[in-house]
């Protein structure tokens, strides 16, 4: 789990940097980018709290492939389709 958290933290930090600085330096964030930035910050907070990789709705372990694709996801596949 620690290796997964370290990889996720690195990916989340890169994504945060990309959102904040864009392709050509600092830019104004769109509503979608602000929402994604909040999801990234929330995922970093979950890593800090030790709850990263657990579904925010049901508490189940989030599938590794899902976290690799979208490290900021707060839910398992089942809850994502239900909620």
N, C-alpha and C positions, 0 to 999 in steps of 0.2 A: 504494500500500500504506500509506503514512503516514497518508493521510486515513482509510482504513478502520481503522487502529489507533487513531487519535485518537477516532473515533466509537465504536469498541468500548470503549476505556478509559472514556469518559464513560458509556456505557450500563452497563458493569460497576460503576463506582463508584456510580451511582444504585441499581443492584440491591443492591449490598452495603449501602448506607445503608438501603434498604427492609427488608432482612432483619434488620439489626441493631436498627433502631428501630421497625419495624412501623408500623401505622396510628396507634397511640395511644401512641407513646413506646417506651422500652426494654421488651422482653418476653423471656420464656424461649423459646429456639429449639427447635423440634421436631427430630427426627432428620433429616427430609427437608430442613428449612431449613439445618441444619448441613452436610449433604452438599452442598447447593447453594452455600452460602457457601464451602466448600472448592473447588468447581469454579470459582467466581468468582475466588478468590484464585489458583488455578492458572493461569487465563487471564490475569490481570494479570501473573503471573510470566513467562508465555510472551511477552507483549508486551515486557516488560523484556529478556528474553533475545534477542528478535528472531525467535522461532520461531512467533509467533502467525499463524494462518491456514494452518498446515501440519498435516496429520494426524499425531497422535502414534504411530499404528501403521505407516502405509505411507509417510509423508512427502509425500503428494500435497497439492496446494492444496485447501483446504476451500472448497466452493462459497460464493460471496458471499451468496446468499439464505439459506443455512443459518446463516452467521455473523450475519446481520442478525436472524434469528428468535431464535437462541440464541447470543449472543456468547461464552458460556463453553464451547461444545462443543469437545472436543479431537480429534474424529475427522471424517473425510469420511463421506459417506452410505454408501459401500460398506463401510467398516470398521465403521460403527455397526451395520449389519445383520448383519455377519459375526461380530463379537465380542460 
